[in-house]
Amino acid sequence: MNNKFWIVFLHTYVTKLKSKSFFISTIITAFIVFGISQLDRIIEAFSDNGQKTIGVIDETNGWYEALQSQLQSNKEIKLVRHDKSEEQAKEL
């Protein structure tokens, strides 16, 4: 009895697998799942906020210059040095 079930199940599955509607619905489902998983990147790609400002609190006076030299060619990021506390810098 169990053997008959698997024979019928496999026959039905293979028949559905070969149908055009199963193939199309599988492709559409794959695109939807991929789109949902990449939604944050898609939104980020279409939202252009311009230049991003990053505040640097550097008590050693060595990190700011190193970061600035690394990011000179990047026009999307602007570094701003803060001598204040972290809470005061967040308000700006």
Buried (B, 14 or more C-beta within 10 A) or exposed (E): EEEEEEEEEEEEEEEEEEEEEEEEEEEEEEEEEEEEEEEEEEEEEEEEEEEEEEBBBBEEEEEBEEBEEEBEEEEEEEBEBBEEEEEEBEEE
